[in-house]
Amino acid sequence: MLGGALVLMGLSLGQAIAVIVVGNLFWLLTGLLAVSGPASGTPSEVITRAMYGIRGNRVNNAITGWMISVCYFALNLAAAATAAFSLVQKAGITTNTGVKITVVVVIAALTLTISVYGHATIVRLYLPITLALTAVFAVVAFGVLGHTDFSYVPAEPLTGADLWATLIAGVTLIASGPLSYTTSADFSRYLPRTTSPKAIVGWTAFGGFLPSIIVCSLGAFAATAVDMTDPQTALEEILPGWFTPVFLLALVLGTISINALTAYSAGLALQAVGLRIRRSFSVIVDGFVAVSLTLYAVLVSNFLDTVSNVLQLTVVLLGPSMAVYATDILLRQGRYDGLALTDESPGSPFWFTAGVNWAGALALAAGTTAAALCVNTLYTGPLAQTLGGVDLALPVGVVTASAVYAILMRGSRDGLGAAVSA
């Protein structure tokens, strides 16, 4: 879908593929963050205490952890529901409002069930799911490639400032995917502490980069042949009729698989905020909020526009957040003391000043503010207006947050010396 959106934005096929490659390079940051998991033996929601302090991290988890995760949960749920609506229609059932609500709730329930049972269930289920989805994807790829116009250029090619604005907006849109995985340590923490950091970075980044490149490129290829404003309906036009129900079911299954990981991390984030609740109850809360947002997306708004706007806007916060996290890993050389990180008392080495590490808080605030001044999506920031609509929110937010954090931590008496394991 995202690859198709790039062509709809006015890019040629070659330009769209270049944007897809550049945007997905941000998986390297996701891989770097995963290094902190085996080093500490704790999830990302706990590791970030090193950046924000015990109390400050609760605010961080509430916003960049829980809220953002629930937004992505809702977007993925809406995508799965849209495919499921078509399946229901093909079964001869009218998709009125009541049926749509039921479908959304059922998909959410299946997703949350997987996330409640956690890591062991995810590991057990995802190999057969991956194999099944790969087989379906191969058929889709065969159909799309047979209709692709590899020399495609729009009737009115973009030039000058309009081209650069679109290219940068496209990179931001694609990069929102890897940037949303600031919780990669949630899963890597199960690896042995002795696992090579280079291997963790490489395999995590490659595992996200390769499939994202393939899937996004396929969307761009399809957009040269059909109108991808409604991706699902468009792809049905170039696929065998008998295969359509299988394709729709695969879309639902694939989205549930992705969303189970998101819901798992969202549940951990809600607990890390400081709420003393069971993880099973936390994911129910996540599900209720996500279902509410999803019903708005599929019943009220234009789904594709909603997805594009939300993904580009979340980068304003996710870019600086990931930059602070990655900078901390580099400054500490990937060393964290898991036991010290779980100490929430005022005597904790991560208590900092009144429970807040102001270096992290100020860096995140500075990066987010700088990004907000440069954004051009739901609104146009003053710097974006000055630059003729060019959206530099992602690079400006990342560089600002990283630089401010590095400077403040280098100048802190207790910052980098806090509970770094040998």
Stockholm file with secondary structure:
# STOCKHOLM 1.0

chainA/1-422         MLGGALVLMGLSLGQAIAVIVVGNLFWLLTGLLAVSGPASGTPSEVITRAMYGIRGNRVNNAITGWMISVCYFALNLAAAATAAFSLVQKAGITTNTGVKITVVVVIAALTLTISVYGHATIVRLYLPITLALTAVFAVVAFGVLGHTDFSYVPAEPLTGADLWATLIAGVTLIASGPLSYTTSADFSRYLPRTTSPKAIVGWTAFGGFLPSIIVCSLGAFAATAVDMTDPQTALEEILPGWFTPVFLLALVLGTISINALTAYSAGLALQAVGLRIRRSFSVIVDGFVAVSLTLYAVLVSNFLDTVSNVLQLTVVLLGPSMAVYATDILLRQGRYDGLALTDESPGSPFWFTAGVNWAGALALAAGTTAAALCVNTLYTGPLAQTLGGVDLALPVGVVTASAVYAILMRGSRDGLGAAVSA
#=GR chainA/1-422 SS CHHHHHHHTTCCHHHHHHHHHHHHTTHHHHHHHHTHHHHHSSCHHHHTHHHHCHHHHHHHIIIIIIIHHHHHHHHHHHHHHHHHHHHHHHTTCCCCHHHHHHHHHHHHHHHHHHHHHCHHHHHHHHHHHHHHHHHHHHHHHHHHHTTCCTTCCCSSCCCHHHHHHHHHHHHHHHHHHHHTCTTTHHHHTTSCTTSCHHHHHHHHHHHHHHHHHHHHHHHHHHHTTSCTTSHHHHHHHTSCGGGHHHHHHHHHHHHHHHHHHHHHHHHHHHHHTTCCCCHHHHHHHHHHHHHHHHHHHHHTSCHHHHHHHHHHHHHHHHHHHHHHHHHHHHHHTTCCCHHHHTCCSTTSTTCTBTTBCHHHHHHHHHHHHHHHHHCBSSSBCHHHHHTTTCCCHHHHHHHHHHHHHHHHHHTCSSSTTSSCCC
#=GC SS_cons         CHHHHHHHTTCCHHHHHHHHHHHHTTHHHHHHHHTHHHHHSSCHHHHTHHHHCHHHHHHHIIIIIIIHHHHHHHHHHHHHHHHHHHHHHHTTCCCCHHHHHHHHHHHHHHHHHHHHHCHHHHHHHHHHHHHHHHHHHHHHHHHHHTTCCTTCCCSSCCCHHHHHHHHHHHHHHHHHHHHTCTTTHHHHTTSCTTSCHHHHHHHHHHHHHHHHHHHHHHHHHHHTTSCTTSHHHHHHHTSCGGGHHHHHHHHHHHHHHHHHHHHHHHHHHHHHTTCCCCHHHHHHHHHHHHHHHHHHHHHTSCHHHHHHHHHHHHHHHHHHHHHHHHHHHHHHTTCCCHHHHTCCSTTSTTCTBTTBCHHHHHHHHHHHHHHHHHCBSSSBCHHHHHTTTCCCHHHHHHHHHHHHHHHHHHTCSSSTTSSCCC
//
